[in-house]
């Protein structure tokens, strides 16, 4: 699985092998606890939010809501993009 992180992170692209289908929440938990990716740790701890608003998630070209990460199952050939909240006016 390929995970693209927002600009400003030490790693912008992370590739992990997950084998069988697992939930997207399990992927976030792994990145947060095992690989210690700070931005993902913040996302998990704050249920997909930060002070500026909600993070945006695109899985294989479709937008998803953080509230659904327990019910979305992913596999090795999936690709996730994480975007910081869009602010401005």
N, C-alpha and C positions, 0 to 999 in steps of 0.2 A: 504494500500500500504506500502511496506517496501522499505526504501531507505538506502543503505549502503554507508557511507562516507569514504573518504580516511583516512589512518593512520595519526595521529597527531591531529585529531579533538576530542573535548571534548566528543561528542556523536559519536559513530561509526555506530549506527543503529537507525533509526527513523521509527516509525510505525505511519501512519496517516490513518484516515478513510475519504474517499473521496466520498463515495456513488456513484452517477451517474458518467458516464464518464466525465472527464474534461481533458483539454490539459495538457501536461507535463509542458508547460510554466506556467500555473496556479499553478501547484504543486511547481515549483521553486519559483514563486513569493510568495506563501504562506509561504514556508520555510524561505525565505529571510526576508519578512516583518513582519509576525506574530510570527513565532518561532525564528526569529533573528539568524539563523544559518549562521555564518560568511562566511564559505567556499562557501555556496550557494549564498550568497549576492555577493561575489567576482565573481563567475561564471556568474551570471546574468548581473552584471555591465560590465563585460568584454567579453560578448558574448561567453562564454565557453573557454576563453583563459587565460593564465597567462604568466609571463615573460619566463617561461621554455618551453611553448608550449601549445598545446590544452589538455583540460581534455578529458578523455575517458568515454563513457557512454555505459553501457550494460543494455538493458531492456529485461527481460525475455529471456536471453541468446543470444540476437542479438545486435550487435553494432549499435549505432545511432549517428548521427551528431547533435550538438547543434543547427545548423541552422534549423532543422526540428521540434523543440520542440513545435512550434505553431500548427503543423498539426498532432502530435501524441497524441492520446487520451488514457488515462489510467483509471484503475478501482482498486477497493480494493485489488484484488488478484494479482496485478502486483508487480514485484520486480525490482528495479533499483540499479545498482552498479555504483558508481562514482569513477574513478581512476585519480590520479594526473598524469601529463605528465611523460612519461618515458624519462629519459635523460641518457646520458653516451655514451660510444663508445667502 
